Amino acid sequence: MPPAAAAPVRNAEGNDQNTGSAHITAHVHTVTASIAR
C-alpha cells in the first residue's frame, strides 16, 4: 500500500503544495511507524 499511496500524494503536491506537503508528512509518519514495527 505505501507505493500506491505515494503516487497520489505526489499528484496532490503538484496540484496543491500545502495539501500535498501535509499528506506527504502524514504518509511519512505512517510508513516510519510501519517500519519501526
N, C-alpha and C positions, 0 to 999 in steps of 0.2 A: 504493500500500500504506500509506503513512503515515496517510491519513484513516481507512482501515478499522481500522488498529491503534489509532488514538486512541480510538475508541468503546469497545472492550473495556477499555482502560486506565481510562477514566472509571468504568466499571462496577466494576472491581476496586477503585478508590479508594473507591467508595460502600460496598462490601462489607467491605473491609479497608484502612484508611487506610495502614498500614505497607506492605503489599504493593503497594498502588496507587502510593504515592509512589516506591517502588523501581522499579516498572515505568515510571512516568512519566519518572523520571530516565534510565533506560536508553533509552527511546524518544527523549527529547530529545537525548541524545548521538548516537544513530543518525541522527536527522534532521539535526542540525547537521553531522555528518560528511558526509552525503549532499550537503547544500547546499554545503559547503566544496569538494567535488569538482566 
